[in-house]
Amino acid sequence: MHVTIDELLANARWGLARVEAGELDSELMAGALIVDIRPLDQRQRDGALIGALVVDRTVLEWRLAPTSQFRLVELDRDQRVILVCNEGYSSSLAAATLQELGLPGATDLVGGFQALIAAGHSMVSTEPRFDPINP
């Protein structure tokens, strides 16, 4: 049985408590881990997400899965992990995968980094940041 990409995305989002741009500050203050999964060229073009852990989408599962020997951080099983991609599509699919891997608090940002730019969000820096953790 095959599904369309729209069905796959809808299924992924069904289990997510997605975050709006205006909620990001309060999520961060409540202890959420913000993870920027945009590729380097997008971070260079649009700027950095201040306070976010940068993990390229290609290695995300290995860097955050609780059972991975290559994880970057120890996470409380129920900790909120908010993924941010460019427009909020690939982050939804990635968050659903992280939930399957044992992080039920994984979710994503509606509209992605572009929504933060549009909102003039304080976590957006127009200066590209090169994170030493970026694999």
Secondary structure as UniProt FT lines:
FT   HELIX           5..14
FT   HELIX           21..23
FT   HELIX           24..29
FT   TURN            30..31
FT   STRAND          33..36
FT   HELIX           40..46
FT   STRAND          48..49
FT   TURN            50..51
FT   STRAND          53..54
FT   HELIX           57..59
FT   HELIX           60..64
FT   TURN            66..67
FT   TURN            69..70
FT   TURN            77..78
FT   STRAND          81..84
FT   HELIX           90..100
FT   TURN            101..102
FT   TURN            104..105
FT   STRAND          106..109
FT   TURN            110..111
FT   HELIX           112..119
FT   TURN            122..123
FT   STRAND          124..125
FT   TURN            132..133
//
